[in-house]
Amino acid sequence: MKKLAVILSVTIFMLTWPPGLAVAQAGISETPAEKLRKMRPDARPNNVITSFHRRAVESSEAPWRSVGRVNVGGISHCTGSLIAENIVLTAAHCLYAKRTGKMVPPANVHFLAGYAKGEYLAHSRVSRYTVGTGFDGRKGSLPENMPHDWALLLLVDPVGAEHGFLNIPENLLAKGPPGKSRPRIALPSSDVITAGYPGDRSHILSLEENCQIKNVRARGRVLVTNCTAIPGDSGGPILQRPNGKWTLIGLNVASVRNNTLHGSIILSALAFRDGLAAVQRHLDKQKRLASEPTE
């Protein structure tokens, strides 16, 4: 492992972990979980979401080594997944800088595959990236912005060639009965698992398990689940394991709250499959041009 250099009425929250919070926690002797346990039961807030119930996984093992941290400018992070040798899937809002009102330069984005506790299996800078055509960082989590909140990072180094990447189903859209316009998702079940680097345990990859897809929106591109999500989880993979093989069916983009109930909003692969195909065609063209003899 390489060491990291120092460096329904619902409310929707984007999941990028804010700058400085991880640093602020570094000098605290008690963890948030320990503080919550010491509080009187009647004094504990009922709207606090933590990741303490999640199972931590070994980031050096498959398929978790295909998941990593997306570090942005050294001040914030999200989660990302290798979906090709040199392509990482994450959330577009992770790359939007509210201070400047602009998307961050690719040079400020780094991907750490298999990251855990300051160490990682592989690191790559990002040469360029593409986001959903209709994405507008100023619109945040507005419904019209949500289906476009995805980003594909093109890595300088093809770290997925050595450490592997997650497969995406070829087509998630099932044809409905004649005369019915409501979309259906062609999945083996509604059960899903999410993975991420949540802000309260931002140096450990953990899983949100035993949760389900509860609603389908935007013609199958937006799914609502009862998986809890907190800042840092954005861009993390939504996984299923049909026939013992892990597949990525989407990515985490936001959390939702309905009174004391918590859930998350995910984008299915239907949202970004055309964008991914376009990126792959561009890369294939570049390879062909590079292989052609020069006069």
NORBEL-V71424 format. One line per field, one symbol per residue. ss: DSSP state (~ for helix, > for strand, _ for the rest). psi: psi as a letter, one per 40 degrees, with the letter a starting at -180 (. if undefined). Layout:
ss=???
psi=???
This chain:
ss=_>>_______>>>>__>___~~~~~______~~~~~~~__~~~___________>>_______~~~>>>>>>___>>>>>>>>>__>>>>_~~~~>>____>>__~~~>>>>>__>__>>_>>>>>>>>>>_____~~~___~~~~____>>>>>____~~~~___>>____>>_________>>_____>>>>>>__~~~____>>>>>>>>>>>>~~~_>>>>___________>>>>_~~~__>>>>>>>>>>>>__>>>>>>>>____~~~~~~~~~~~~~~~~~~~____
psi=hiihih.hhihhhiehhiieddddedehdhiddddddeiideehheehhiedeihiiheeiiedeeiahhhheeeiiaiihheidfhhhaidedehhddefiiiideehihhhfhhfeiidiiiihdiiiihdehhddebfideddeefiihhhidhgdeddeiihihidhehihiihehehiihgidiehihiiigidegeehhihhifiihdihiffedhihiehiiihdeheiihiighfehhiheaihdiiihgbehiaihihieddeddddddddddddddddddehii.
